[in-house]
């Protein structure tokens, strides 16, 4: 049997070889469990949208900081591992200093008018220093971000790729379960948890109040799912029988139909891009494998195309009412000039950022600072104006809230780990698809606010650090701790 034939039969490549390492210790087990519980809690607690859910996630996520300290102490005591990942944390440390300093320099003051407490812009005591419109909101947002980021950062202390894959399998299985729940809920009831909880937004799905947030969450999970399917398919030589391929395909299809059911137009476009890349990649691999074996690729290619067609037809059939509604909405919004109105919102957000370009108006204070430019009362029954507590662009909102300095630090929180692992050197399909999902969400954040949802933030950093550290583990020599 030739080498090419053995590779086509699924002989392990570098991405499937697991160095022999001792079992996970208590600390690594605690890290995986803590991140897993954080991810599941965020998804099931209304996407983390409620105030009590954010508090719960902040409290549980705070254990991540304690685990970071425990990991540092363990490695210093045993002298058996590198502390290089700590270099990724300096942007987070500087960001915390700036944001906490802004809480000592408020620019708005609470005043009472006709028995109602309002915030009035009185200016910061020290205009050249960081300031915030509302210190309690800023501290709450910083606490939640720190809790999520440090919890997911701790995945850099894991020594086994299998543990990272296990965490991702749990995350994807949970997303499939939520997809099934949301599909039946969409068909049988009106409200969250089969009508037990009224939804403040008519376009909800599963446990998520806002359909576009669900779409962002499911894009990340489908990216992880595609990577896992490719990984396990390669290990099983692409056999459908006796391999996870069939189960993985079913799970991907169940997740893929959900953006149509919740009426997320942007989510459908993001999925078309991601699934188009994954489907094209799968077709190329099928053709290459069949050509190596000297067999025709027509049957497996036809089977894959049939699965895609059935998924699209199923999504169109189940979501036909929502699709008709969204098409009518699109036509109405275009005639009413929603695109122009959204452009005006972006312009106002930019003017807000330009007024405080270095440090911004305060983390989590966009809705309060925007009142300086839009003080008029909102008209009744104007959904799209009522939703302007967010900028509908996370990048612009970041500039308005934390300025160019804070936005740069947020970017470095992701850029430094990425540069440290260099995943673009082709070290595995699983990291590639994890990062592809993350990249699509970053692009999506230019015209929506996916990072306004804690569950999406948790899923994003979980996928990101799993990809980054998985790549690092692929390059480590056996017996060397990361």
C-alpha positions in Angstrom: 0.0 0.0 0.0 1.4 3.4 -1.0 2.0 6.2 1.4 -0.7 8.3 -0.4 -3.1 5.4 0.0 -2.4 5.1 3.7 -3.0 8.8 4.1 -6.3 8.6 2.3 -7.2 5.7 4.6 -6.9 8.1 7.5 -3.4 7.5 8.9 -2.8 10.1 11.6 -1.3 13.4 10.7 0.3 15.9 13.0 -3.1 17.3 14.0 -4.3 13.9 15.3 -1.1 12.8 17.2 -1.4 13.3 20.9 1.8 13.3 22.9 1.8 11.0 25.9 1.1 13.1 28.9 0.0 12.3 32.4 -3.8 12.6 33.2 -5.2 16.1 33.9 -4.5 17.3 37.4 -7.0 18.9 39.6 -6.2 22.4 38.4 -6.6 21.7 34.7 -9.8 19.8 35.4 -11.1 22.8 37.4 -10.3 25.1 34.6 -12.2 23.0 32.0 -15.2 22.6 34.3 -15.2 26.3 35.2 -15.2 27.4 31.6 -17.8 24.8 30.6 -20.2 25.8 33.4 -19.7 29.5 32.4 -20.5 28.7 28.8 -23.6 26.6 29.5 -24.9 29.0 32.1 -24.6 32.0 29.8 -26.4 30.1 27.0 -29.3 28.9 29.2 -29.7 32.0 31.3 -31.4 34.0 28.5 -28.0 34.5 26.8 -26.9 36.4 29.9 -29.1 39.3 28.9 -30.9 39.7 32.2 -29.3 41.7 35.0 -29.4 38.7 37.4 -27.8 36.5 34.7 -24.9 39.0 34.3 -24.4 39.1 38.0 -24.4 35.3 38.1 -21.9 35.0 35.3 -19.6 37.7 36.9 -19.6 35.9 40.2 -18.9 32.4 38.7 -16.4 33.8 36.2 -14.5 35.5 39.0 -13.2 32.0 39.9 -11.2 32.3 36.7 -8.9 34.9 38.4 -8.3 32.6 41.3 -7.5 29.7 39.0 -5.0 32.0 37.1 -3.2 32.7 40.4 -3.3 29.0 41.3 -1.8 28.0 37.9 1.0 30.6 38.4 1.7 29.4 41.9 1.7 25.7 40.7 4.2 26.3 37.9 6.5 28.4 40.0 6.5 25.8 42.7 7.1 22.8 40.4 9.3 24.5 37.8 7.6 22.3 35.2 6.0 24.8 32.8 6.3 28.1 31.0 4.6 31.3 32.2 4.8 32.8 28.7 1.0 33.2 28.4 1.2 35.8 31.1 2.7 38.2 28.6 -0.7 38.2 26.9 -2.3 39.8 29.9 -0.6 43.2 30.0 -3.3 44.9 27.8 -6.0 43.7 30.1 -4.0 45.0 33.1 -3.6 48.5 31.5 -7.3 48.5 30.4 -8.3 47.8 34.0 -6.2 50.7 35.3 -7.7 53.1 32.8 -11.3 52.0 33.4 -11.0 52.0 37.2 -9.4 55.4 37.0 -12.3 56.7 35.0 -14.6 55.6 37.9 -12.8 58.1 40.1 -13.5 60.9 37.6 -17.2 60.9 36.7 -18.5 63.3 34.0 -22.2 63.1 34.8 -24.0 63.9 38.1 -27.2 62.5 39.4 -29.9 65.1 39.8 -33.5 64.8 41.0 -36.2 66.3 38.8 -39.9 66.0 39.7 -39.1 63.0 41.9 -37.1 61.3 39.2 -33.4 60.7 39.3 -31.6 61.7 36.1 -28.0 62.0 35.0 -26.8 65.5 34.0 -23.6 66.2 32.1 -21.5 68.4 34.4 -18.1 67.6 33.0 -15.3 65.7 34.6 -13.2 67.2 37.3 -10.1 66.3 35.4 -11.0 66.6 31.7 -7.6 65.2 30.4 -7.9 62.0 32.4 -10.2 59.0 31.8 -13.7 59.6 33.0 -17.1 57.9 32.9 -20.7 58.9 32.8 -21.8 56.3 35.4 -19.2 54.6 37.6 -21.5 51.7 38.7 -22.3 50.7 35.1 -18.6 50.9 34.2 -17.5 48.7 37.1 -20.2 46.1 36.3 -19.2 45.9 32.7 -15.5 45.7 33.6 -16.1 42.9 36.1 -18.0 40.8 33.6 -15.4 41.2 30.9 -12.5 40.4 33.3 -14.4 37.4 34.6 -15.0 36.0 31.1 -11.6 36.8 29.6 -9.6 35.4 32.5 -11.7 32.2 32.6 -11.1 31.5 28.9 -7.5 32.6 29.1 -6.9 29.9 31.6 -7.3 27.3 28.8 -3.7 28.3 28.0 -2.6 26.2 31.1 -4.2 23.0 29.7 -1.6 20.3 28.7 -3.9 18.0 26.7 -5.5 18.7 23.4 -8.1 16.1 24.2 -9.3 18.2 27.1 -9.9 21.2 24.7 -11.7 19.0 22.2 -13.9 17.6 25.1 -14.8 21.2 26.1 -15.7 22.1 22.5 -17.7 18.9 22.1 -19.8 19.8 25.2 -20.2 23.3 23.8 -21.4 22.1 20.4 -23.7 19.4 21.9 -25.3 22.1 24.0 -25.8 24.3 21.0 -27.5 21.4 19.2 -29.7 20.8 22.2 -30.7 24.5 22.2 -31.3 24.4 18.5 -33.7 21.5 18.9 -35.4 23.2 21.8 -35.7 26.5 19.9 -37.1 24.7 16.8 -39.9 23.0 18.7 -40.5 26.1 20.7 -40.8 28.2 17.5 -43.3 25.7 16.1 -45.5 25.2 19.2 -45.5 28.2 21.5 -45.0 32.0 21.8 -42.5 32.8 24.5 -39.2 31.6 26.0 -39.1 28.1 27.6 -42.3 27.1 25.7 -44.2 30.2 26.8 -43.3 30.1 30.5 -41.4 33.4 30.2 -42.7 36.2 27.9 -40.1 37.5 25.6 -39.6 41.3 25.4 -38.5 40.8 21.7 -40.7 39.1 19.2 -37.7 37.7 17.3 -36.3 35.4 20.0 -35.0 31.9 19.7 -34.4 29.1 22.2 -33.2 30.9 25.3 -31.9 34.0 23.6 -34.1 37.1 23.7 -32.6 38.6 20.4 -32.4 36.5 17.3 -29.3 38.2 16.0 -27.5 37.3 19.2 -28.5 33.7 18.8 -27.2 33.8 15.2 -23.8 35.1 16.3 -23.7 32.4 19.0 -24.6 29.6 16.5 -22.0 30.8 14.0 -19.3 30.3 16.6 -20.7 26.9 17.5 -21.0 25.8 13.9 -17.4 26.8 13.3 -16.4 24.6 16.2 -18.6 21.8 14.9 -17.1 21.9 11.4 -13.6 21.8 12.8 -14.5 18.8 15.1 -16.2 16.9 12.2 -13.1 17.4 10.0 -10.8 16.3 12.9 -12.7 13.1 13.8 -13.4 12.3 10.1 -9.7 12.3 9.3 -9.0 10.0 12.3 -11.7 7.6 11.1 -10.5 7.7 7.5 -13.7 9.4 6.4 -15.9 6.3 7.1 -19.5 7.2 7.7 -20.4 4.0 9.5 -18.8 3.6 12.9 -17.5 7.2 13.0 -18.8 10.5 14.4 -19.3 11.8 10.8 -23.0 11.0 10.6 -23.8 12.4 14.1 -21.7 15.5 13.4 -23.5 16.2 10.1 -26.9 15.9 11.8 -25.9 18.3 14.5 -24.6 20.8 12.0 -27.8 20.6 10.0 -29.9 21.1 13.1 -27.9 24.2 14.0 -27.7 25.6 10.5 -31.5 25.9 10.0 -32.0 28.0 13.1 -31.1 31.5 11.8 -33.9 31.2 9.3 -36.4 30.1 12.0 -35.6 33.2 14.1 -35.6 35.5 11.1 -31.9 36.6 11.4 -31.0 37.9 8.0 -27.5 38.7 8.9 -27.1 35.3 10.6 -28.2 33.5 7.4 -25.6 35.4 5.4 -22.8 34.6 7.9 -23.8 30.9 7.9 -23.8 30.9 4.1 -20.2 32.1 4.1 -19.1 29.7 6.8 -20.9 26.7 5.5 -19.8 27.5 1.9 -16.2 27.4 3.0 -16.7 24.2 5.0 -18.8 22.6 2.2 -16.2 23.5 -0.5 -13.4 22.2 1.7 -15.3 18.9 2.2 -15.9 18.5 -1.5 -12.2 19.0 -2.3 -11.3 16.4 0.4 -13.8 13.9 -0.9 -12.6 14.2 -4.5 -8.9 14.0 -3.4 -9.6 10.9 -1.3 -11.6 9.1 -4.0 -9.1 10.0 -6.7 -6.3 8.5 -4.5 -8.3 5.3 -4.1 -9.0 5.2 -7.8 -12.8 5.4 -7.2 -15.5 7.8 -8.4 -16.3 10.7 -6.3 -19.8 11.1 -7.7 -21.7 9.2 -5.1 -20.2 10.8 -1.9 -20.3 14.3 -3.5 -23.9 13.8 -4.5 -24.7 12.7 -0.9 -23.1 15.8 0.5 -24.9 18.0 -1.9 -28.2 16.2 -1.0 -27.6 16.9 2.7 -27.1 20.6 2.0 -30.2 20.8 -0.2 -32.3 19.0 2.4 -31.1 21.4 5.1 -31.9 24.4 3.0 -35.3 23.1 2.1 -36.1 22.2 5.7 -35.0 25.7 6.9 -37.2 27.3 4.2 -40.2 25.2 5.0 -40.0 25.5 8.8 -39.2 29.1 8.7 -41.5 30.1 5.8 -43.7 32.4 8.0 -40.7 34.2 9.5 -39.0 34.5 6.2 -42.1 36.1 4.6 -42.3 38.4 7.6 -38.7 39.4 7.4 -38.9 40.0 3.6 -41.9 42.3 4.2 -39.9 44.0 7.0 -36.9 44.5 4.7 -39.1 46.1 2.0 -40.8 48.3 4.6 -37.5 49.3 6.2 -36.0 50.2 2.9 -39.0 52.4 2.0 -39.0 54.0 5.4 -35.3 54.8 5.1 -34.0 52.6 7.9 -30.6 52.4 6.2 -30.4 56.2 6.2 -31.5 56.2 9.9 -28.9 53.6 10.8 -26.3 55.8 9.0 -27.3 58.7 11.1 -26.9 56.7 14.3 -23.4 55.7 13.2 -22.6 59.4 12.5 -23.9 60.4 15.9 -21.8 57.6 17.5 -18.7 58.8 15.6 -19.4 62.4 16.8 -19.7 61.1 20.3 -16.4 59.3 20.0 -14.7 62.4 18.5 -15.7 64.5 21.5 -13.7 62.2 23.8 -11.3 60.5 21.4 -8.7 59.2 23.8 -10.5 57.6 26.7 -14.2 57.8 25.7 -17.3 58.4 27.8 -17.0 55.4 30.0 -17.3 51.6 29.6 -20.9 50.5 29.4 -22.2 54.2 29.2 -23.0 54.5 25.6 -26.8 54.9 26.2 -26.2 57.6 28.7 -23.7 59.6 26.7 -25.9 59.3 23.5 -28.5 61.4 25.2 -26.2 64.4 24.7 -26.8 64.1 21.0 -30.3 62.6 21.0 -32.2 64.2 24.0 -35.5 64.1 22.3 -38.2 61.7 23.6 -38.7 58.6 21.6 -42.0 58.2 19.7 -44.2 55.3 20.7 -44.0 52.0 18.8 -40.6 52.8 17.2 -38.7 49.6 17.7 -35.5 50.7 15.9 -35.2 53.9 17.9 -35.9 52.2 21.2 -33.1 49.9 20.5 -30.6 52.7 20.3 -29.3 51.9 23.8 -26.7 50.2 21.6 -24.9 51.6 18.6 -25.5 48.6 16.4 -21.8 48.6 15.8 -19.6 47.2 18.5 -16.5 48.8 17.0 -18.0 52.3 16.9 -19.5 51.8 20.4 -16.1 50.8 21.8 -14.6 54.0 20.4 -17.4 56.0 22.0 -17.1 54.2 25.4 -13.4 53.7 25.9 -11.9 55.8 23.1 -9.0 54.9 20.8 -6.8 53.9 23.8 -9.3 51.4 25.2 -10.3 50.0 21.8 -6.6 49.4 21.0 -6.2 47.6 24.4 -9.3 45.5 23.7 -7.8 44.6 20.3 -4.5 43.7 21.8 -6.2 41.3 24.2 -6.9 39.1 21.1 -4.0 40.1 18.9 -1.2 39.2 21.3 -2.3 35.6 21.9 -2.9 35.2 18.1 0.6 36.4 17.3 2.0 34.2 20.0 0.5 31.0 18.4 0.7 31.9 14.7 -2.1 29.6 13.7 -1.9 30.7 10.0 1.1 28.3 9.6 -1.4 25.4 8.9 -1.3 23.5 12.2 -4.7 22.0 12.0 -8.3 22.3 10.7 -9.9 22.5 14.2 -8.1 25.8 15.1 -8.7 27.1 11.6 -12.5 26.8 11.7 -12.6 28.0 15.3 -10.8 31.2 14.2 -12.9 31.4 11.0 -16.1 31.6 13.2 -14.4 34.2 15.4 -13.3 36.3 12.4 -16.9 36.4 11.0 -18.2 37.6 14.4 -15.5 40.4 14.4 -16.7 41.5 11.0 -20.3 41.2 12.0 -19.5 43.5 15.0 -19.0 46.3 12.5 -22.7 46.5 11.8 -24.3 44.8 14.8 -23.7 44.3 18.5 -23.0 40.6 19.1 -20.6 41.4 21.9 -23.5 43.1 23.8 -24.6 39.5 24.6 -22.5 37.8 27.4 -23.2 34.3 26.0 -21.7 35.3 22.6 -18.7 36.9 24.4 -18.1 33.7 26.4 -18.4 31.5 23.2 -16.1 33.8 21.3 -13.3 33.8 23.9 -13.7 30.0 24.5 -13.3 29.3 20.8 -10.5 31.8 20.4 -8.4 30.6 23.2 -9.1 27.0 22.4 -7.8 27.6 18.8 -4.8 29.6 20.0 -3.7 27.0 22.6 -4.5 24.0 20.5 -2.0 25.4 18.0 0.6 25.9 20.7 0.1 22.3 21.9 0.6 21.0 18.3 4.0 22.6 18.2 5.2 21.6 21.7 7.7 18.7 22.1 6.3 15.6 23.9 6.8 15.9 27.7 7.1 19.7 27.7 4.4 21.7 29.4 3.0 24.7 27.6 
